[in-house]
């Protein structure tokens, strides 16, 4: 998985490194989100939220 226009063919190792880095980033992001959510009061956590694309 190379950059845009990469035609070197890449290797399985570079793909594994890329996906490992993405998994680590996901874990870090989840940790930050859950840490922030843990600080919310129950009322704040359950409060209705309005967004551009409502669920």
Buried (B, 14 or more C-beta within 10 A) or exposed (E): EEEEEEEEEEEEEBEEEEEEEEEEEEEEEEEEEEEEEEEEEEEEEEEEEEEEEEE
